Amino acid sequence: MTKIEFMEKIAKIQRELKAPKNQYNKFGGYKYRNCEDILESAKPLLNGLVLSISDEIVLVGTRFYVRATATITDGENTYSATAYAREEESKKGMDASQLTGSTSSYARKYALNGLFCIDDTRDADSADNSGASAPITLPEPTPAVIDEINTCAELPQIAAILRKYKNTYNNDALSRLATARKQEILSDLESQGE
């Protein structure tokens, strides 16, 4: 499979993937999706591609983080996204292994979000949001951010920018800009015969 065919398959999965927030947090009173929900939605769309997720425990300063990497491959080409989640010092009702498992699930979910361009910024799976105020409206991307997206030469760069700014700027606007740039990159690759 050529690189462009591979990237077109990934773009198709990103367009077609529907992973609704079917889980409910009774404590916080909100809906969310988990890693398993995303995997269940992604598997039927893989069309011959292989999806894998791996974890690694890393020490940053004095805190442990789980670094999760989600990867799609056709055997020749690969596309990956990485996410980190920090273990709490302790969490009521959880032993150390449960705490690590929970952190791993969270990191894996966000690695999959990055891989499939799923907007998930207002979804804190385990937080107590009962006293939270109304959702904050994020501003539109600045001209500098728009230029940053428009000068990307590769699709992984776009995914990295989306992750970088997902809590800073309006995610719908970022997604529209990213989709337009992805199409330009794919068209350029196609015209170059890759």
N, C-alpha and C positions, 0 to 999 in steps of 0.2 A: 504494500500500500504506500502511495506517495505521501509526503508530508502534508500536502494540501488536502488530500482525501481524508487523512487522519484528523486534521484540524476541522474539516467540515463536519465529520462525525461528532466531534466534541461540541462544536457550535450547535449542531442539531439537538444533542442531548440537553445542552443548556437552555435552548428555546423551548423544548417540549417537556422538560421535567416539571412535574407538579408534585410538590410535597407539602400538602396542607398541614396546618397546625391542628392536629387531631387529639393531642394530649391535653389534659387539663390539670393545672396546678390549683388544688383546692385551697391551699394556704394563701397563695397570692391572688387567686381568682382570675387567672388568665389562661389562654390557650398557648401551646407551643408545639414544636416538632422536635423529635430526638434523632439521634444518629440512625437508629433502625428504620425510622420513617423515611429518611432520605434514601437509604440503601434499598428499601422495598420499592420505592418509586424509580430508582435509577436502574436496577437490574433489567427490567424489560426493555430498556432503551439502549443497552450496551451494544447490541448488534455485532457480536464478534470481538468486541474490545474486552479487556480484562481490567477490572477495578480491584485495587488492593489498598489497605490502610495499615500503616505501621506506627508504632509508638516508640519513643525513646525518653527515658528520664534524664533530664539535664539539670545541673546545679548552676544557678545564676546568683552570684553573691552568696547569700546564706539560705536561699529559698530553692526548693525543687519545683521544676516545671515538667509537664508532660508535653513533648513535642510530637504531634501527630502529623503524618504525611499521607495524603490521599493521592494515589497515582492511577492513571489510566494508560494502558499500553496496548499496542497491536502486535507486540513482539519486536518491532523495530523502532517505532517512535514512542515517546512517553510524554506525558503532560502531568505535572504534579502541583499540589498546593499544600502548604504547611501552616499549622496553627499551634499556638501554645496555650496552655492553661496552667495556672499555678495552684498547687495544693494549699489548702488552708492549713494553718498550724494545727487546728483540730476542728471537728464539726460534731455537734451534739448528736449522739445516737449512731455514730459511725466509728468503726475501728479503722486502723491504718490501711488495710487492704481495700475496704469499701471506699475510703477516701480517695485512694489512688485510682480505683476503678471508676468512680464518679468523675474525677478529673480527666481521665483518659477518654471517657464518653463525650465529655464536653469539648475537649480538644479535637477529637475525631469529627464531631459534628461541624465544628467551624472549619476544619480542613476540607470537608465535603462541601460546605457552603462556598468556600473559595474556589474549589475545583469546578463547581457547577454554577457559580455566580448567583447563589441564592441570597437574597437580601434578608437578613435576620437580625437587624440591629436593635429591635425593640423587644427582644425575647430573652429574658434572663430566667433560665429553667428553674433555678432553685431559690431565687431571691424572694424576700418578703416585700412585695410591692403594694401591700394593703394601704400604706400611707402615702403612696406616690401621687404626685400631682398629675395634671393633664400631660399628654405626650408633648415633647418639645418638637417644634418645627425646625428642621435643619435648614440653613441657608443654601442658596444655589451655589454651585461651584464657581470659584473665582476665575478670571481669565488665565491666571498662571496655572491653575489645575487643569483647565480645558486644554491649554497648550501642552501640558505634561502628558495628557492622554493622547492628544493628536500627534505627538512626536514619537510615540511608542512604535518600535519596529517589530516587536514580537508579541504574541498573545499572552505569554506568561507575565510580561511587563504590565499589561492592562489589568490582569487579575491582581497583581501586587498593588497597583494604584488603588483599585477598588477597595481592597482590604485596608490600605493605609488611611483612606479618607471616609470609610463607611460611617464613622461616628461624628464626622465633622461637617459633611455636606449632604444635601438632599440626595438620597440613594436612587430615587427614580431618575433624576437628572443625570447622575453619574452612570447609571446603567444604560441610558439612551446614548450618551457620549461613547461609552465603551463598546456598545453594539455597533455603532456607526464605524468606529475605528477598526473593530474586528473585521467587518465586511471589507473595508479598504485593504487591510493586510491580506485577507484571503484572496481578494481580486488581484492584488499585486503578485502574490505567489503563483496564482493561476496563470497570469500573463507571462511570468518568467518560466513557466513549465515545471515548477517544483511540485 
